[in-house]
Amino acid sequence: MSAIEHGQRARGIVTQNGNAWLGSVPQAQSGIAAGTFTASRQTGSVLGVALFGTLLASLHPSTGLEITVAICAGIVPVVLLHGFPSSSRMWEPLLTRLGDAFHMIAPDYPGFGHSDTPDPVGFAYTFDHLADIIDGFTTKLGLTRYVLVMQDYGGPIGFRLALAHPDRVQALIVQNAVAHEDGLGPLWEARRQFWTNRAKHEAALRENFFSPAATRLRHVGKSPRPENYDPDHWSDELAFLQRPGQADIQTDLFFDYQTNLTAYPAWQEWLRAHQPPLLVTWGRYDPSFEAAEATAYKRDVPAAEVHLLDGGHFALEDQPDQIAALTRDFLTRVLGGSPGA
């Protein structure tokens, strides 16, 4: 059963022909894919107006969660699922480069970005639960077919959607998201100890997981040119992680990450059975996920298009133009759309 119940209001950005519209419309009966916004027209790029809008949805009568979403209008729904500790903001380079041709929808999960942050005492921060909420979100929008773009935590959420609704998935795009043991490097040994004995290892995990050094490392990784990175990326994330309740929320969710490893065989079987069009754009300098994971996808989908890039865990920060060009070409061939830059 969908997690979304009744009554929602959409607020966001629609880009078309170089113009941008910002506004809101009740969404009680139909999704925003119909393109009916009551909005004031403003000229200029989407970035010059405001990139992020809000979809207010009653996800559950007892919570009334608000989910934030960035929206660009187009023909084909492309759902972008962010990682840790990011939000829809991480997709800005793709939204601004591809929003002219594709209908792009980038939600923030509960507990992330500008979506509601329920107290973990009464809200289960698990990948099953977050996937159920995003499933309800896409259903409420009326998305019966879509492309999934998955980075980091977006992989576990996206694969759960794919297994639940295989008929809805037109294609997959993977950016440093793991579905095989090949992708888990040495850093994961300490993390496995946390899963084995949470009480014993939680303090050490928190000390590392939310530290300035670890937050920076998630971006810089093994790059030979760390001076090229914008420190605002990790200082913004560190500020997010220091918000009240975030340490408990993210610790609970990471403890649940172990359920993804047990699900890997099912995800791999889904890939082998369905052979979806698959694009993998992988940052080779990722400190957590091994580059071997990128080619591991070809074991399941031999026709997968795999690109190892000079980038880190958030490769879109390093290679926005290259990834946008690869993504546009892939989506144009698979779905149709404007091939222009």
N, C-alpha and C positions, 0 to 999 in steps of 0.2 A: 504494500500500500504506500502511495506517495506520502512523503513527509509534509508536503505543502497542502494546506486545507483550503482556505478561502481568502478572497480579497487581497489584491496586491496593487501597488502603484509603482510604475516604472519611471525612473528619472535617469537620463543619460545623454550620450552624444550620438548623433547620427551624422556621418560624413558622406557627402555625395557631390561630385563635380567641383571639388575644391572649396565647398562651403560647409558650414557646420551649423547644426541645430541643437539647442539645449532646451530641454523642457520635460514635462511629465504628463502622464496619461493614466487613468484607471485601467487596470488589467484584469477585471473580474471575469471576462469571458474569453479573451483572446490574448495571444502572446505578442510581444513587441515585434516579432518577425513580420507582422503585417505592415509595419512601418508607419503606423498612425500615431504621431506625436503631436500634442498641442504645444507648440514651441515658438520661441522668437528666433527668427533667422539672423545669423551673425556670419559675417564674411571672415575669411582667413582660415588658417589651418586648424585642425581639431585641437592641436596642442596649444594654440593661441587662445582658445576659448576656455576649455577645461577638459581634461582627459577623462576624468572619472565621474560616473553618475552613480545613482543608488537605486536598486530595486528593493522596495519594501514589501516583504512577503510574510504572511502569517504561516510560518513553517510548522508550527504546532500550537494548538490552543493554549497550552500551558506556558509557552515561552514567548511567542510573538516575535521571533527573531527577525532582525533586519539584515539582509544580505546585500553587500555592495557589489556593483558590477560595472565594468567598463564595456561599452558597446560601440561598435562601428557597423554601419549598415552595409548590406550587400546581398547577393543572391543566395550564397551557400552558407549555412550555419557552420562556424568553426568555433568550437568551445576550447578555451585555453585554460589549463589547470596548473596553477602555480605551485611552487615548492616551499621549503622551509628556509628562513622565516619570512617569506616574501608575501606578496599580495598581487592583485591584478596589475599593480604598478610595474612589475617586472616585465610585462608584455608591451610596455609603451613603444619600444622600437618596432615591433611588428604591427601594432595598431596604427601607428602613424605611417607606415610604409605600405601596408596591405589593405587598409580599411576602404580604399577606393573600389576594390574589386570583390571583397568577401565580407559576409556578415559575421563579424567577430564578436564573441561574447566571452568576457573574462571575469568570472565571479571571484570574490573573496570567500574563503570558507569561514564558518563561525569560529571566532577566536583569532582571526587574522585580519590584517588591513583595517578597513573601516566597517566591517560587518560586526554584528553584535558579538559580545564576549560573555556567554553564560558562565556562571560559576561552575567549576568542575565538580563541585559537591553534588549538584543535581543534573548535570549534563555530561553524558559519556563522550569524552574526546577519544574516539576510536576511528580507525579508517572505515570500518563498516558504517558507522553512524554518519560520518562526514559524506561518504559516498551516497548514502541514502538521501541526505539532504540535497546534494547536488543533483541526484537523480530526480527528486521531486521538483527541483528548480527548473531543470530542462523540460520536464513534463509539463509544468505549468506554463512555460513559454511556448508550448506546442511544438517542440523540436522532435520530429519523428525520424529525421536522418541528420547526421552531423559528422564532422571531422573532429577528432580529439587530438589536441596538442598538449603533451604531458611533460612536465619538468619536475624532477625530484619527487616530492610527495604527490604531485599530480599523477605519477605513474600508478601507484596503488589505488588511487581514487578512479582514475580512468579505466584501469583494467577491471575493476569491479563493475563499472558501468557497462563495459563491453561484454562481460559474462552475463550480466542481467538482461541486456538488450542487444544481442549480436546483430540483429537486423537493422539497428539504428546507426551502426558505425560504418561510415563510408571509407574512411582511411584513418591512419594513425601517424602522428609526427612525434618523435621521441627526442627530447633534449636532456641528456644526463638523468635518465630515470631507469631504474634497475628492475629487471624481471628474471635474472639468472644469478646464481652464486658467483659467476665470473666477475661481477661488478663490485663485489665487496672486498675491499683491500684490508691492509693491516690495521687501520684505525678501528675496524669493526670488532676486533678481538675484545677490547675493553667494553664495547657496547654489548656484546653477547654476554659478558659477565654481569652486566646490569640486568639483563633479561633473566638470567639464571637466579640471581639473588638481589632483588631490588633494594631491600632494606640495607644490605651491606654496601652496595655500590652507588646508591643514589646521590649521596653528598658529593662524591668525586665527580660523578657525571654532571651534576648541576654546576659545579665549580668550573668545569671545562666548557660545557655546552654553551653557557651564557656569558663567557668571558670575552673581553675585547679582542684578545689574541685569536680565539677560535672563530669569532665573527669575521675578523679580517681574513683569516685563512680560508674561509669558505669562498671568498671571492678571488684572492690572489693565488691560492693553491700552489702549484709547482711551477708557476710561470717564471721564465728567465728574465722577465722585465716587470717586476712588481711596481716599479716607479710609474708605470703607465696607467695604473688603476686609480680611479676617482675614490678617495676615502669617504666621500659622502655616501657611497653605497653601503658600507658597513657601519658607518656612524648612525645612519638612519635606522638600520636594522637593530643596532644595539639599543637605540632609544625605544624601539618597539618592544624588544625583549624585556626591557626594564619597566614596562607598564605594569600596574598592579594585576596580579593574578597570572601573568604570562608564564612565569617559571613553573607553576603548578600545571597549567594547561599543556605546555609543550613537553613537560616531563611525562605526563600521562600519555600523551599522544605518541611520544617516542617509545615508551614502554610497549605500546601496542604495535609498534613497527615490526616486531617479531612475527606477527600474524601474516605479514607480507611474504616472509621467507617461506612459510609453510604453503602459501598460495602460489609460489612460483611455478610448480609443475602444472597447475590448472591454467595459469596464464599462458604458459608455453604451449600447452595442448590447444588452447583457443587459437593461438597464432597459427599453429600447424593446420588446424582444421579449417580455418576461415581464410587464410592467406590474404589478409587485407593489404591494400597498397600501403607501404610503410616507408617513411623517410626518417632517418636517424642523423641528427646533427649533434656531434659530441665534442665537448671541450676536453682536449687531451690533458690539460693541467689540473683537472679535478683532483683535490686531495683525498676525497672520500670514495669516489666511484672510479673503478679501474677502466682504462680505455678498452680493455678486452671485452667489456660488456657491449660496446657498440657493435663489434663484429659477431658477438654471440647471437644477436637477433637474426643473423642470416642463417643460422642453423634451423630456425623455425620458419623463416620466410626467406627462401633463397633469393627472391627477386627484390628484397629490401635494398633501398638506396642508402648507403652508409657513408658519412663524411666525418673524418676526424679533423677537427679544427684547432687552430692555435688560440685556445681559450680555456677558461677555467670551468668551475661548476656552473656558473651563470654565464655560459658562452655567449649569450645574446648581448651582454655588456661589452665583450671583446670584439665580436664580429657581427654587428647588427646588419650591415649591408649585405654581407655574404650569406648570412642565415635568411634574411628577408628574400634575397634573390633565389636561393634554393627552395624556400617555402613557396614563393609565388610560382615558380616553374612547376613544382610538384603539384600544387593545387590546381593550376591551370590545366595540366595534362590529365589529372584524375577527375576533376570536377567541371572544368570549363571556367572561364573568367577572363579578365583583362590581362594580357601578358605584359603590358607596359610597366615601366618602373614607377 
